[in-house]
Amino acid sequence: MALAAPGAAAWQRRLGAAAVAVLGGPGLAGAPAPAPTLDAAEALLRARSLAMPVAGVARTALHDTFTDARSAGRRHDAIDIAAPRGTPVYAVDDGTVVKLFRSIPGGLTIYQFDPSRGFSYYYAHLDRYAEGLREGAAVHRCELIGYVGTTGNAPPEAPHLHFAVAALGVDKLWWEGSALNPYPALRSAPAGDKPCP
């Protein structure tokens, strides 16, 4: 899912015209605006006011593991949120469940698009899905979608949610996008923030 940070032109193609229009379009009097950057996409992500996806975990307890090294020279491109097996996992935003998938590394996973279809939220290593969850279902911020587990390549003694965000390309492919660091968006509480039930 995670790709290396592309150049400005490639990034614009991947993010899509609608998001590019928000992040940077023609300037005043037709002067070109600066090319949008992945930093601009991360700023747009922070403006989404994401909910904390794991029940009982304080935002202050999060650790930024986005750039941590993983096997085969990979970068993590996500954050891990530790919690006991079976802890509820909530949707971080309104949107649509686009794919329920079991993979070797991620185990039981959910791919959710935000309402603008500019971002994909990825929840991995789940123990199980919430009852009735299905592909194509609309979900709302703080809606129960699954439970923390250790499926896939997660160590059995370390249940956690692997949570990733990608800026989607023009084709809106659930498996492809530019990795964005979710830590800043999750770490800062929006005004009036309340934990999910």
ABEGO torsion letter per residue (X at the ends): XBBBBBBAAAAAAAAEAAAAAAAEBBBBGGBBBBBBBAAAAAAAAAAAGBBBABBGBBAAABBBAAABBBBGGBBAGBBBBBBBBGBBBBBABBEBBABBBBBAAAEBBBBBBBAAGABBBBBBGBABBBBGBBBGBBBBBGBBABBBBABEABBAABBBBBBBBBBBBAAGBAABEBBBBAAAAAABBBBGBBBBX
